[in-house]
Amino acid sequence: MSTIDRYSGGSDELSAPEELPDRFQNPGLPPHRPRRGDLDPRADKTSERIVLALFGLSTLGTIGFLVAYFALPTGTDAGGIQRSTMTLGLALAFALLGIGTAAIQWAKSIMNDHERVEERHLMESSPAVREGAIANLEAGAADSGLSRRGLLKSAMIGSLALFPLTIVVPLIGNIGGNWNVSTFKHTMWKKGLRLTTDPSGRPIRAADVTIGSVVHVIPDGLDKAANPMDEKAKAIVLLIRLDPRDLHEADDRKGWSYNGIVAYSKVCTHVGCPVALYEQQTHHLLCPCHQSTFDVANGAKVVFGPAKRPLPQLPITVDSEGYLVAQSDFHEPIGPSFWERLR
Amino acid sequence: MKALAARRHDRRAPVVLLLLALLLVGGLYAALQPAPASAAPQAASANDVTNGEKLFAANCATCHGMGATGTNAAPSLVGVGAAAVDFQVGTGRMPLAMSGPQAQRKPVVFTPEQISQLAAYVASLGPGPAIPTAEQVDASKGDPANGMAIFRTNCAMCHNAVGAGGALSQGKFAPNLWSTSNTHLYEAMLTGPQSMPVFNDANITPQEKRDIIAFIRQQGGTQPGGLSLGSLGPVTEGLWAWVVGIGLLIGAAVWIGAKSS
């Protein structure tokens, strides 16, 4: 243990007050206490048996794995696959854990437990080597004439500064060629476009939407759009019919609903999850991702959660055949914020 | 044939033909028309309605009022239909044992006969959704693949992708659907109990409802991947990984680092 005493610091004479030594005393290691197995041969024998048992467990695990592999074919039904997977996994766990725990138990209880200290050596090179390296660098710099040949220096700096463009330009270019953010601001909805059920695509008659109903809506003709999934991601709408007595509408939106039927964008204004957990009795609409809650009876204003804006409302009416149609596109960009959203 | 042709020129023939055509159209309509989701069930006799009224007065009227017109404590049941009664009473949700965020599934209080009597009484108060027929809820006739598509759009956000259930706000929750009977699944879609919205036959057609039931009946069984942990996704899986998995690792680390006695 004497090697450790090297670290117990000598007192520094400069500024330390008498009570606080400049370095704490290294307490060193506690005195070595013999284990039971070191004194009692029977305890030593017990430890050996434990290790033996653990290796035995591992062997049993391996045998069990092989038995399960041949005796329990996976078959084609879910139950057979589950039985096989579970048995193989458990047997494998015992096979490997047995080896690992046996090795640790062996090292802890049978091998000697005297602490050893490994010396730490300095990492730096010898002074002579370091001075030589610096001298070499200085000689090279002087030889290149960096300070005298100004044009060369500028050319070198310029080429080094330009090189990263080979990485940056493809990186930005690969984001995509379409930099037209106005596509975020408009959806497929337009005047007279019918609302249809998602995913069946049936047009919806206003008379069929009973109070308390929720219909998941896509625009008519979505499957014929150029990029149907892109259009769907923007145009999905939730159609809800409330008792008109429960519905409180802003004055400028009085004409946007039809007999208590309101349509709101299904894209959360927080980060764009589909908001669709509708509680019929409270008229609250929940977002499953971050629990933003919108009050459908009050213009879908936020009543809880991280969303900052109400869901955009789709103005709707009925056509001559009684089917629900859009009056126009949304009056504001749907979904979460993005650069230049309101510009 | 000649005689037939001769009789066709009888001047009463057009009237007879018209009557026959009307009968044919009416008969075809009656035979082919989809089951109406309203009107009092045909099987309910006046006796059922009377018995149902007695049961209602004894067990339900305290909250729903005499004549089921509703009070401050509970809504009116006029026009909710037999399907709503069969669902609420048949799953034990009603009669309500205590007020809370929502009525929960409990042991059923009434016998099937009493439930049908109650349903007959409530259905007699006003037209509403009827109890679906055995054929309408026959999962073997549904298309589970189409059911999955409909379920994913309309149901999965609350009831979880495989129908394991999920949380709503303020103590309310969407229940697990695996042990709900086919008829009750159908009735819940049709009537929209409590927080659940209504999905009438125009929104999700009877065929699509049966597809959904077929999809649900294939969920919740044996999982080929091992323990399903309730199929609740990241919540139980995370709990398992963080508490059990990391707990075991910490235990192993402590054991490896401890001195042998």
Interface residues (C-beta under 8 A of the other chain):
Chain A: R35 R36 G37 S47 D77 A78 G79 I81 Q82 T85 M86 G89 I104 K108 S109 D113 T197 D198 P199 S200 I204 R205 D208 V209 T210 I211 G212 S213 V214 V215 H216 I240 P274 A276 L277 Y278 E279 Q280 Q281 T282 H284 L286 P288 Q291 T293 F304
Chain B: A149 I150 T153 N154 M157 C158 G166 L168 S169 K172 A174 G192 Q194 S195 M196 P197 V198 F199 N200 A202 N203 E208 G221 T222 Q223 P224 G225 G226 W255 I256 K259 S260 S261
